[in-house]
Amino acid sequence: MEQRQLGYCVVSGFNSRLEQSVFRFLRQDLQQPIVYVLGRGIQPNLPFDYERDIQLGRLLFVSPFEPSVSTVTQEAADIRDLLLVELAERFFIPYVTPGGNLERLLQSEAARCKPIITLDLPQNEALLRCGAHIYQPPGLLTHSVAAPQPNLS
């Protein structure tokens, strides 16, 4: 939500169901810039419901593959993820599976010099040891409740 409120461009592969929900949420804002990085080639017959977003210049589909690549394999996903790393200025990684693809990707040379923000979860300890910062929504901890004032009458 914060990315949408701030109007930051969101770059993702939008793979999981949760990421697809985020994609639909982001598309609700007519000013939200989105870069959708595919793990396959761009098919010439994109669904019509993306036409408006593309015409408005707020949705861009990017792929390192020819249109003939129609299946996302592990190798294609790895290549797509490297492109994501190159395009992103910083990463929000809510959760990383120790030893998983994302952890391996974040250890790549291209990703090491970019800031990572994550959630304060025990599973993300490796990210935190590598310099990731814990996500703190703006204003969440900065507003203090005023102490009750004594009644001087």
N, C-alpha and C positions, 0 to 999 in steps of 0.2 A: 504494500500500500504506500509506503513511504517513497519508493522509487517513482510511483505514479504521481504522488503529490508534488514531488520535487521536479518532475518532468525529465528525469534522467533517462537516457536511452538504455533499454534493457536488451542485452545480447544473450541468447540462449538457444539451446537445441530443443527445448520444450518437449523432452522425451517422456517423462513420467506423467501419470494422471494428475498429480499435484501441479506439475509444471504446465500442463494443458489448462488447468483451472486458472493459474496465474496469467497465462496468455489471454484467455477469455476476459479476465478481469481488466488487464491492461488495455485491451482493445475497446473497452467501454469509454475511455477518455479519448476524445478526438484529437488531442494534442500530444499523446504519448508516443514517442518514437520507439520502435521495436525492430530489432534485427533478429531474424529467425534463421539459424544456421542449420542446414539440412545434412543428414548423414547419407544422402543419396543425391542423384541429379535433380535439377529443377524440372518438373514435368510441365509440358506446355499447356496442360489443361488444369490450371489451378482452380479450386472451387470458387465459384462466383462471389461468395460472401467475403472474399478478401479483396475484391476489385476496388471497392471504395477506399480501403485503407492504403492500398498501393497507389491509387490515383492521388490521394491526399499527401503522399510522400512520407507517411509515418510508419509504413511497414515495408521492410525490405527482406526478401528471401535471398540467402547467400548459400552457395554450395561450391566445394572444391572439385565436384564431379561433373562429368558429362551427363546429359539427359538420359543416356542409355543405362546408367547405373540406377536401378530401381529398387534394390534391396539393401537394407542396412545390415552390414556384417560387422563383426567385432573390429576388423581392420578399418572399415569405412568409418565406424564410430570413433576410433582412435584418431583418424585423420581429421574428422570434423571437430573433435575436441581440441586438437592442436590449433586449428583455425580460430576456434572460440578464444583460446588463450591469447592468440595474437591480436584479436580484435578488442578484447576487454581491457579496461584501464585498471579495474579492481574486481575482486570476486566476493560475492556473498555465498558462503558455503554453509548451509544450516547444519549439515551432518555429513561426515565422511566415514565410510567403512574402512577400518584399518586393513591395509593390504589390498584395497579395492582399486578399481580403475581410476577413480577420482583422486585418490591419494597419490597414485603413481603419476598422474598428469600434473598435479600441483608441484611435484618435485622436478618437473622438467625445467630446463634452463630458462625458457620463455616465461614461465609462471613464477619463478623464484623472485623476480624483481618487482612483482606487483603485489599491492596490499591485499590481504585476505581478512574478511570479517566473518565471524562464525558465532554460533550459539554456545552458551556456557553449558556444555554437556561433557560428561566423562569420556565419551567416545571421541571427542574432538581434542583431547589432550595433546596428541601428536601435532595437530595444527597449531595449537597454542605454543608449544615448545619451539616451533619453527617461526614464530613471530606473528601469528594471526592475532587479531584483536577481537575481543568479545563485543558483539553487537549490543548497543544500548540505544534504544529509540530516543530521539531528541525530546527533551522535556520530561522524560519519565522520572529521572532522579534529580532534576535541577529545580523543581518546584518544592519548596518546603512549606510546611504548614506553620502558620504563625503561632507562636506560643501565646497562651491566654494572658491578657493584660490584667494586672491587679486592679481591683475596684478601689479607687482612691477617694470615694465620697464618704 
